[in-house]
Amino acid sequence: MSDEVLCLQGIGKTFNQGTPLESTVLRDIDLRLGRGELTALIGPSGSGKSTLLNLIGLLDVPSAGELYLQGRPTRDSDDTTRTHLRNQALGFVFQFHHLISAFSVLENVLMPLIIRSGRPSADAVELARSLLREVGLEDLADKKPTEISGGQQQRVAIARALITRPPLLLADEPTGNLDSKTAASVFELFRRINEQFGCSILVVTHDPRLAASCPRTVQLVDGRIVSDELSKSSSG
């Protein structure tokens, strides 16, 4: 299916296989994300959310099943191929923004492109400025991360994740470090970005209010998907 950004088929993950410490964290996960979907991934601590996100982010390899990213199988890919796919197809936003304090806000947004190809082009700088405009931080481009608020830092991290125009954005507890008002504004930004840029977004969150704001919610319990539901407003 051409509009399918992500497809998981029978994904399982077992750590320490064949040893007394063997532990199966994910079992028989089937999941598909279409282009432009905004989906919340919820579940209690220890349910396997972080492990699943690491697999989707190509930071780890499943023990069973196959993971397709933009139609490409990834399980048997070598490290070089996985790194290339990760850089081309994925954006990441974490609970802790991991901005580099020695660089300006604008330079932090440009960092994925600097790592990829060295000195950014004029077009890249203009794209970074336009993304800062989208997240409401155009006037803070020359500030250092230490000179702006936590919510503003997270907005910089979102702009940075979008600089490569990824088809899929992965957000791991992106509002977990923010107060409820700031969290709501950041989550509203995700909704707007989803609509404007058309990228698929998978958000891991413990906040039921934020999950309820997503058109689709996938619940993970004990390493299995126990529900996959569209919100009433999305389903019609």
C-alpha angles and dihedrals in degrees: 000000000000095000093054111107097178133021125179117189120189093332116185133171125198123176124209092012115200094015132100087254094059111145127180110210102170128034130193098330116187115182136153128190120194125210112283097013121145108207133175120213111204137172142125123288110284094026093117101258096132092044090051092048091050089054093048089047089054089239090122137020125242120242091218139014131024134279118207120197112192088343095308120120111232110178096092096035118124121241094262093053092045092050091050092049092047092051094046103040108026139065123190132209118179136190088252108049098216094211117169108244095204091062131067124252090257092050091049091054090049094047098100090054092044089053091047101046112000121238109033120240124241088255090054092051090050090050090051091051091049090051090050087051089052092053093044098250104105092120092054097055094115096044123103118242090248089061097059135064128267092254091050090049090054090051089054089052090052091050089048091052090053098048092091091049092236119197089220128040118195117200119188111198089321093175098038093105096046135085116254096260094049090043091055092050092049091049091050086054089056090053092050093047090049090054097041101041099030093222119147113246127200112191123192107205141162091198110100092198092057092045090051089055091062119091089228132032126194117193123205122197125173092347096308134098105245098175139014111183141168117222116253091250091052096045093055 
